[in-house]
Amino acid sequence: MSTEEEFYRVRALSDSAARRLRVIRYQQAMLLREIAEMEQVSSRRSTVGQVALLHAVTHAAAEGGAR
């Protein structure tokens, strides 16, 4: 593979990685928005419990991630 081909291959992979990162950040933002909405309609303890259950983590881990 020539240097030019390598350059374009790395460029394509970099662009793909950047797109995936934007999708992940968007999904994280949507998750945080939904958690905030849950907290508006239920108690914090209930919300943390729901997040823990959904993500198969302990209540303490969910509480630590919510801060």
DAZIKA-V868293 format. One record per residue. N is the residue number from 1. NEAR is the number of other C-alpha atoms within 8 Angstrom. Layout:
n=N near=NEAR
n=N near=NEAR
This chain:
n=1 near=4
n=2 near=5
n=3 near=6
n=4 near=6
n=5 near=8
n=6 near=9
n=7 near=8
n=8 near=8
n=9 near=8
n=10 near=8
n=11 near=8
n=12 near=8
n=13 near=8
n=14 near=8
n=15 near=8
n=16 near=8
n=17 near=8
n=18 near=8
n=19 near=8
n=20 near=8
n=21 near=8
n=22 near=8
n=23 near=8
n=24 near=8
n=25 near=8
n=26 near=8
n=27 near=8
n=28 near=8
n=29 near=8
n=30 near=8
n=31 near=8
n=32 near=8
n=33 near=8
n=34 near=8
n=35 near=10
n=36 near=8
n=37 near=8
n=38 near=9
n=39 near=10
n=40 near=7
n=41 near=6
n=42 near=8
n=43 near=8
n=44 near=7
n=45 near=6
n=46 near=8
n=47 near=12
n=48 near=12
n=49 near=10
n=50 near=8
n=51 near=10
n=52 near=13
n=53 near=9
n=54 near=7
n=55 near=6
n=56 near=6
n=57 near=9
n=58 near=8
n=59 near=9
n=60 near=6
n=61 near=9
n=62 near=13
n=63 near=9
n=64 near=7
n=65 near=6
n=66 near=6
n=67 near=4
